[in-house]
């Protein structure tokens, strides 16, 4: 039986003393960290992960999902120019296919 197997068995044993389980967890974490199977994240990586998963599992989680441009693709620029009285002094908008 390896050390990882032993500490895992002690950690998962509900009849084991709480102090013994805590010590087994600490030893197991140290073994896992030294083995290279677990990588410690830096602050930037942790922030990127937190930002990517923000709101997941909450009622407002879908509010953060980007669904596309707020301006619809079928906007007619001529109609927009009619709404703005100062549009004549504005340079023309470039076509979308550039």
C-alpha contacts under 8 A as a table, 3 or more apart, distances in Angstrom:
res1	aa1	res2	aa2	distance
1	X	5	X	6.17
1	X	6	X	6.56
2	X	5	X	5.23
2	X	6	X	6.25
3	X	6	X	5.07
3	X	7	X	6.08
4	X	7	X	5.32
4	X	8	X	5.94
4	X	28	X	6.30
4	X	31	X	7.41
5	X	8	X	5.10
5	X	9	X	6.08
6	X	9	X	5.16
6	X	10	X	6.28
7	X	10	X	5.06
7	X	11	X	5.94
7	X	24	X	5.12
7	X	25	X	7.04
7	X	27	X	7.36
7	X	28	X	6.01
8	X	11	X	5.02
8	X	12	X	6.11
8	X	24	X	7.52
8	X	25	X	7.84
8	X	28	X	7.27
9	X	12	X	5.26
9	X	13	X	6.09
10	X	13	X	5.18
10	X	16	X	6.72
10	X	20	X	7.63
10	X	21	X	6.06
10	X	24	X	6.52
11	X	14	X	7.94
11	X	16	X	7.90
11	X	21	X	4.87
11	X	22	X	7.51
11	X	24	X	5.95
11	X	25	X	6.18
12	X	21	X	7.95
13	X	16	X	5.51
13	X	21	X	7.98
16	X	20	X	6.70
16	X	21	X	6.53
17	X	20	X	5.21
17	X	21	X	6.27
18	X	21	X	5.05
18	X	22	X	6.15
19	X	22	X	5.08
19	X	23	X	6.25
20	X	23	X	5.18
20	X	24	X	6.13
21	X	24	X	5.00
21	X	25	X	6.12
22	X	25	X	5.06
22	X	26	X	6.28
23	X	26	X	5.08
23	X	27	X	6.19
24	X	27	X	5.13
24	X	28	X	5.95
25	X	28	X	5.05
25	X	29	X	6.03
26	X	29	X	5.16
26	X	30	X	6.29
27	X	30	X	5.11
27	X	31	X	6.22
28	X	31	X	5.08
28	X	32	X	6.10
29	X	32	X	5.09
29	X	33	X	6.07
30	X	33	X	5.13
30	X	34	X	6.14
31	X	34	X	5.25
31	X	35	X	6.05
32	X	35	X	5.21
32	X	36	X	6.74
32	X	37	X	6.10
32	X	38	X	6.12
33	X	36	X	5.67
33	X	37	X	6.65
33	X	38	X	5.32
33	X	39	X	7.06
34	X	37	X	7.89
35	X	38	X	7.51
36	X	39	X	6.54
41	X	45	X	5.93
41	X	46	X	6.04
42	X	45	X	5.41
42	X	46	X	6.19
43	X	46	X	5.16
43	X	47	X	6.13
44	X	47	X	5.09
44	X	48	X	6.19
45	X	48	X	5.09
45	X	49	X	6.25
46	X	49	X	5.19
46	X	50	X	6.13
47	X	50	X	5.00
47	X	51	X	6.05
48	X	51	X	5.10
48	X	52	X	6.13
49	X	52	X	5.11
49	X	53	X	6.23
50	X	53	X	5.30
50	X	54	X	5.82
51	X	54	X	5.18
53	X	56	X	5.71
54	X	61	X	7.23
54	X	64	X	7.97
55	X	58	X	5.52
55	X	59	X	7.91
55	X	60	X	6.40
55	X	61	X	4.07
55	X	62	X	7.60
55	X	64	X	7.27
56	X	61	X	5.10
56	X	62	X	7.93
57	X	61	X	6.53
58	X	61	X	5.21
59	X	62	X	7.55
60	X	63	X	5.40
60	X	64	X	7.51
61	X	64	X	5.86
61	X	65	X	7.38
62	X	65	X	5.30
69	X	72	X	6.65
71	X	75	X	7.46
72	X	75	X	5.99
76	X	79	X	5.51
76	X	80	X	6.72
77	X	80	X	5.02
77	X	81	X	6.24
78	X	81	X	5.12
78	X	82	X	6.47
79	X	82	X	5.20
79	X	83	X	6.71
80	X	83	X	5.25
80	X	84	X	6.72
81	X	84	X	5.33
81	X	85	X	7.51
81	X	87	X	5.48
81	X	88	X	7.74
82	X	85	X	6.95
82	X	87	X	7.75
84	X	87	X	5.30
85	X	88	X	7.28
86	X	89	X	5.84
86	X	90	X	7.10
87	X	90	X	5.08
88	X	91	X	7.87
94	X	98	X	7.57
95	X	98	X	6.31
